[in-house]
């Protein structure tokens, strides 16, 4: 059985290669693979492409380390830096597939799709890291997404805000504490 932790990297889908977020994502992808993690993204452009590109540059990169969950049916939609491309035909529904297969989620910027992924990650009890940059990752960094007490033994549970990949590695040390999985939605009945 593979003991590698799978880290989802999410964020802006359309970025120029010289943008701050693209550069952050590329460095992050390399850093994650350097440190023995697997990488899962939505497999398209922007942050997804940059993280995948960075992962391929790592000297620790092995075939199968970089996985893309593609929204459409055509594997040719994928960026060219993936080891494994999984076309789903699920359109935006594929966002939940990405999050449910990740041990932790790292957001860099992002719009509505990233917001939905972060909300799913919160509900699914994943460790969430948000770069303090423009977009939903920056808006949610350093705070809880809602008032639920996901981990009573982790009073600092929140979207952990970061500025650098070194800070990401520091937060990822919390992964063993984030060991619960969501199983079902249950109706809560109040008893009077």
C-alpha positions in Angstrom: 0.0 0.0 0.0 1.2 3.5 -0.9 1.9 5.6 2.2 2.4 8.8 0.3 0.0 11.6 1.2 -1.8 13.1 -1.7 -2.0 16.9 -1.7 -4.6 18.8 -3.8 -3.4 22.1 -5.3 -6.3 24.3 -6.4 -6.7 27.9 -7.5 -6.9 30.2 -10.5 -7.3 28.4 -13.8 -6.1 31.2 -16.1 -2.7 32.8 -15.3 0.3 34.0 -17.2 3.5 32.1 -16.5 5.1 35.2 -15.1 2.3 36.0 -12.6 3.0 35.7 -8.9 0.4 32.9 -8.4 1.8 30.8 -11.3 5.4 31.2 -9.8 4.1 30.3 -6.3 2.3 27.2 -7.6 5.3 26.0 -9.6 7.6 26.3 -6.6 4.9 24.6 -4.5 4.6 21.7 -6.9 8.4 21.1 -6.8 8.5 21.4 -3.0 5.7 18.9 -2.5 7.3 16.2 -4.7 10.7 17.0 -3.2 9.2 16.2 0.2 7.6 12.9 -0.8 4.0 13.9 -1.5 1.9 13.1 -4.4 0.1 15.9 -6.2 -3.5 16.0 -7.5 -5.1 18.9 -9.4 -7.9 19.6 -11.8 -5.3 19.0 -14.6 -6.0 22.1 -16.6 -4.1 25.5 -16.7 -3.1 28.2 -14.3 -2.3 27.0 -10.8 -3.0 23.4 -11.8 -0.5 23.5 -14.7 2.1 25.4 -12.7 2.1 23.0 -9.7 2.3 20.0 -12.1 5.2 21.6 -14.0 7.0 22.3 -10.8 6.4 18.7 -9.7 8.1 17.4 -12.8 11.2 19.5 -12.1 11.7 17.8 -8.7 14.6 15.4 -8.6 12.3 13.1 -6.5 9.6 13.0 -9.2 8.5 9.5 -10.1 6.0 8.4 -12.7 2.5 8.5 -11.1 3.3 11.3 -8.6 1.2 14.0 -10.5 -2.4 13.2 -11.2 -5.0 15.4 -13.0 -8.8 14.9 -12.6 -10.1 16.4 -15.9 -13.6 17.9 -16.0 -14.3 16.7 -19.6 -14.1 13.5 -21.5 -11.1 14.3 -23.6 -7.7 13.6 -22.1 -6.2 16.1 -24.6 -7.7 18.9 -22.4 -5.0 18.1 -19.8 -1.9 20.1 -19.3 1.3 18.3 -20.5 2.9 18.0 -17.1 0.6 15.2 -15.7 1.7 11.6 -15.1 -1.8 10.4 -14.9 -4.8 12.2 -16.5 -8.3 11.0 -15.6 -11.1 12.4 -17.8 -14.3 12.3 -15.8 -17.0 13.9 -17.9 -18.3 15.4 -14.6 -17.7 19.1 -15.5 -17.5 21.0 -12.2 -18.7 18.0 -10.3 -15.1 16.7 -10.7 -14.1 19.3 -8.0 -15.4 17.0 -5.3 -13.5 14.0 -6.8 -10.3 16.0 -6.4 -11.0 17.0 -2.8 -12.3 13.6 -1.6 -9.1 11.9 -2.8 -6.7 14.4 -1.1 -5.3 14.3 2.3 -4.8 18.0 2.4 -5.8 20.9 0.1 -3.7 24.0 -0.8 -5.4 26.9 -2.5 -3.6 29.7 -4.4 -6.0 32.5 -5.2 -9.1 31.2 -7.1 -12.6 32.1 -7.9 -15.9 30.3 -7.4 -14.6 26.9 -8.3 -11.8 27.2 -5.7 -14.4 28.4 -3.2 -16.5 25.3 -3.7 -13.4 23.1 -3.4 -12.4 24.8 -0.1 -16.0 24.4 1.2 -16.0 20.7 0.3 -12.6 20.3 1.9 -13.9 21.9 5.1 -17.0 19.6 5.1 -14.8 16.6 4.4 -12.6 17.4 7.3 -9.4 17.9 5.3 -6.4 20.0 6.3 -6.7 23.3 4.3 -4.0 25.7 3.5 -4.6 29.1 1.8 -1.9 31.3 0.3 -2.4 35.0 1.4 -2.9 36.2 -2.2 -5.8 37.8 -4.1 -8.7 35.4 -4.5 -10.6 33.0 -2.2 -7.4 31.5 -0.6 -6.5 35.0 0.7 -10.0 35.8 1.8 -10.3 32.6 3.8 -6.7 32.4 5.1 -6.5 32.3 8.9 -10.1 31.7 9.5 -12.8 29.0 9.8 -15.1 28.5 6.9 -18.1 28.0 9.3 -18.7 27.5 13.0 -18.6 23.8 13.1 -16.1 22.2 15.5 -14.5 19.7 13.1 -11.7 18.7 15.4 -12.3 19.5 19.1 -8.8 18.5 19.9 -7.4 21.0 17.4 -8.7 24.4 18.7 -6.6 26.2 16.1 -8.4 24.4 13.2 -9.0 26.8 10.4 -7.8 27.5 6.8 -4.1 27.9 7.6 -2.8 31.0 5.9 0.7 30.9 4.4 3.0 33.1 2.3 5.7 30.6 1.3 6.2 26.9 0.5 8.4 26.6 3.6 5.3 27.7 5.7 3.2 25.1 3.7 5.7 22.4 4.9 5.3 23.6 8.4 1.5 23.3 8.3 1.7 19.9 6.5 3.3 18.6 9.7 -0.2 18.7 11.1 -1.5 16.0 8.7 -1.4 13.2 11.2 -3.8 15.1 13.4 -6.2 15.6 10.4 -7.1 11.9 10.2 -10.9 11.9 10.2 -13.0 11.2 7.1 -16.6 12.4 6.4 -18.9 9.4 6.0 -22.5 10.7 5.7 -24.6 13.7 6.3 -26.7 13.1 9.3 -29.9 14.9 10.3 -29.4 16.5 13.7 -32.5 16.3 15.8 -32.8 18.6 18.8 -34.4 17.0 21.8 -36.4 19.2 24.1 
